[in-house]
Amino acid sequence: MLGLQLRDTIFANPNEYPVMAEAVYPSQYAYIRGIVDEILASGKVKYADEFNWEIYLIDEPEVLNAFASPGGYMFVYSGLIKYLDQKDDLVGVIGHEMAHADRRHSTTQLTKTYGVATLLSVLLGEDNELISNVLTSLVALKFSRNDESDADEQSVIYLCETQYAANGAASFFEKLEEQGSINPPEFLSTHPSHDTRIADIHMAASDLSCDTTFDSNLMDWQAFQASLP
């Protein structure tokens, strides 16, 4: 219910959160929802049937960000998609965000920050300013190192049962390292170091004997990137 309330708040703020309309971009939504469906079909997502698992695109080509609210409502910025080199990279990021919802990291963190009583008042819609504050916190939510490492590992576990490279999430951090990024995206600002995350993701994939072969169909991926505004 909290995730649904936050989703609706995002929809009501197109200036701050320019969500791309599915009616205008049906093929793009089919593309990203296909990824979510394949991860859910892995059989490794605990709340696969209980949560709604909705994913939306936000038209912000300069923003490298993605976030998931409680209940599996996810948002991915177009800037992040355009930054990634291959589809497997995006699958890894989506798997990571799904893990935050599935492992209830965002629920736990928001409860610690605001308390149960405050979040219940958000559900009741009693204070629009409070709802806006909770949403702002969610978008820039700083998870603990343990939560981030757990989400990375779960992403590997999910992807290991799909056609995608199980270590897809590592590529994002590898690219940031190659470019010498000293200011990572907000949703990564308190994560463990890139080196640590990269090594741990690769190790998890190896320990589980997962396929780490990346999709060679770059034309399909680049066509998807080019189709975004």
C-alpha positions in Angstrom: 0.0 0.0 0.0 2.9 2.4 0.8 4.5 1.6 -2.6 1.2 2.2 -4.4 0.8 5.6 -2.6 4.3 6.6 -3.5 3.7 5.5 -7.1 0.6 7.6 -7.4 2.5 10.6 -5.9 5.1 10.3 -8.6 2.4 10.2 -11.3 0.9 13.4 -9.9 4.2 15.2 -10.2 5.2 15.1 -13.9 7.4 18.2 -13.6 9.7 16.5 -11.1 9.1 12.9 -12.3 8.4 13.0 -16.0 7.2 9.4 -16.3 7.0 8.3 -20.0 3.5 7.4 -21.0 3.0 3.7 -22.0 0.5 4.8 -24.7 3.3 6.7 -26.4 6.1 4.2 -25.7 4.4 0.7 -25.8 7.4 -1.1 -27.3 9.8 0.4 -24.7 7.5 -0.7 -21.9 7.2 -4.2 -23.4 11.0 -4.4 -23.5 11.6 -3.5 -19.8 8.6 -5.5 -18.5 9.9 -8.5 -20.4 13.0 -8.3 -18.3 11.1 -8.1 -15.1 8.9 -11.1 -16.1 12.0 -13.2 -16.9 13.5 -12.4 -13.5 10.2 -13.3 -11.8 10.1 -16.6 -13.7 13.5 -17.5 -12.2 11.6 -18.9 -9.2 14.0 -17.1 -6.8 12.0 -14.0 -6.1 10.3 -14.5 -2.7 7.4 -12.1 -3.2 6.9 -12.8 -6.9 3.2 -13.4 -6.5 2.5 -11.0 -3.6 4.0 -7.8 -5.0 2.8 -6.0 -8.1 6.2 -5.6 -9.8 5.4 -2.6 -11.9 8.2 -0.8 -13.7 8.2 2.7 -15.2 10.5 4.8 -17.3 11.4 8.4 -16.3 12.4 10.8 -19.1 15.6 12.3 -17.6 18.5 11.7 -20.1 21.1 13.3 -17.8 20.2 11.3 -14.7 21.8 8.0 -13.8 19.3 6.6 -11.3 16.9 3.9 -10.5 14.9 3.1 -7.4 12.3 0.6 -6.1 9.6 1.4 -3.6 7.9 -1.2 -1.3 5.7 -3.6 -3.1 7.8 -3.8 -6.2 7.1 -0.4 -7.9 10.2 0.4 -9.8 11.4 3.4 -11.7 14.4 3.6 -14.1 15.7 6.9 -15.6 16.4 7.1 -19.3 19.9 8.5 -18.6 20.9 5.3 -16.8 19.7 3.1 -19.7 21.6 5.2 -22.2 24.7 5.0 -20.1 24.8 1.2 -20.0 26.6 -0.7 -22.8 24.5 -3.9 -23.0 21.1 -5.3 -22.1 22.7 -7.6 -19.5 23.9 -4.5 -17.7 20.3 -3.2 -17.4 19.1 -6.7 -16.3 21.6 -6.7 -13.6 20.5 -3.2 -12.3 16.8 -4.2 -12.5 17.6 -7.4 -10.6 19.4 -5.3 -7.9 16.4 -3.0 -7.5 14.0 -5.9 -7.4 16.1 -7.4 -4.7 15.8 -4.2 -2.6 12.0 -4.6 -2.8 11.9 -8.4 -2.4 14.2 -8.3 0.6 12.2 -5.4 2.0 15.2 -3.2 2.3 13.3 0.0 1.4 10.5 -0.9 3.8 12.9 -1.4 6.7 14.9 1.7 5.9 11.8 4.0 5.6 10.4 2.5 8.9 13.7 3.3 10.6 13.7 6.8 9.3 10.1 7.8 9.8 8.6 5.2 12.2 5.5 3.0 11.7 3.0 5.6 12.9 4.3 8.2 10.4 4.2 5.8 7.5 0.6 4.8 8.4 -0.4 8.4 8.2 1.1 8.4 4.7 -1.1 5.5 3.8 -4.1 7.4 5.0 -3.1 10.4 2.8 -3.3 12.7 5.8 -0.4 14.9 5.0 0.6 15.7 1.4 3.9 17.3 2.5 4.8 14.3 4.4 4.1 12.0 1.4 6.4 14.2 -0.7 9.1 14.0 2.0 8.9 10.2 2.1 9.1 10.1 -1.7 12.1 12.3 -1.8 13.8 10.1 0.8 13.0 7.0 -1.2 14.5 8.4 -4.5 17.7 9.2 -2.7 17.6 6.3 -0.2 21.0 5.3 1.2 21.0 1.7 2.0 23.4 0.1 4.4 26.5 -1.7 3.0 24.9 -5.0 4.1 21.7 -4.3 2.2 23.6 -3.3 -1.0 25.8 -6.4 -0.8 22.7 -8.5 -0.3 20.9 -6.9 -3.3 24.0 -7.5 -5.4 24.1 -11.2 -4.4 20.4 -11.6 -4.9 20.7 -10.1 -8.4 23.2 -12.8 -9.2 20.9 -15.5 -7.8 17.9 -14.2 -9.9 19.9 -13.9 -13.1 21.6 -17.3 -12.7 18.2 -18.8 -13.6 17.7 -16.6 -16.7 19.3 -16.3 -20.2 21.3 -13.3 -19.1 24.8 -13.0 -17.7 24.5 -13.5 -13.9 27.2 -10.9 -13.2 25.5 -8.2 -15.3 25.3 -5.8 -12.4 29.1 -5.7 -12.2 29.5 -4.1 -15.6 27.9 -0.8 -14.4 30.5 -0.5 -11.7 33.3 -1.5 -14.1 32.3 1.3 -16.4 32.2 3.8 -13.6 35.7 2.7 -12.7 37.0 2.9 -16.2 35.8 6.5 -16.5 37.3 7.4 -13.2 34.0 8.5 -11.7 34.5 10.1 -8.3 30.9 11.2 -8.0 28.8 8.1 -8.4 25.0 8.4 -8.9 23.0 9.3 -5.8 21.6 5.7 -5.5 25.2 4.4 -5.3 26.7 7.0 -3.0 26.9 4.9 0.1 27.5 1.6 -1.6 30.6 -0.5 -0.9 33.6 0.4 -3.1 33.3 -0.4 -6.8 36.3 -2.9 -6.5 34.6 -4.7 -3.6 31.3 -5.0 -5.4 32.7 -6.1 -8.7 34.8 -8.8 -7.1 31.9 -10.0 -4.9 29.4 -10.1 -7.9 31.9 -12.1 -10.0 32.6 -14.4 -7.1 28.9 -15.1 -6.4 28.4 -16.0 -10.1 31.4 -18.3 -10.0 30.3 -20.0 -6.7 26.9 -20.7 -8.2 28.4 -21.9 -11.5 26.2 -19.4 -13.4 26.5 -18.5 -17.0 28.3 -15.2 -17.4 28.1 -14.9 -21.2 26.7 -11.5 -22.3 24.1 -11.1 -25.0 25.9 -10.5 -28.3 22.8 -8.9 -30.0 23.9 -5.3 -29.5 21.8 -4.0 -32.3 18.6 -4.8 -30.4 19.9 -3.1 -27.3 21.1 0.0 -29.2 17.8 0.2 -31.0 16.1 0.3 -27.6 18.4 3.0 -26.3 17.9 5.1 -29.5 14.1 4.8 -29.1 14.1 6.7 -25.8 13.7 10.5 -25.9 
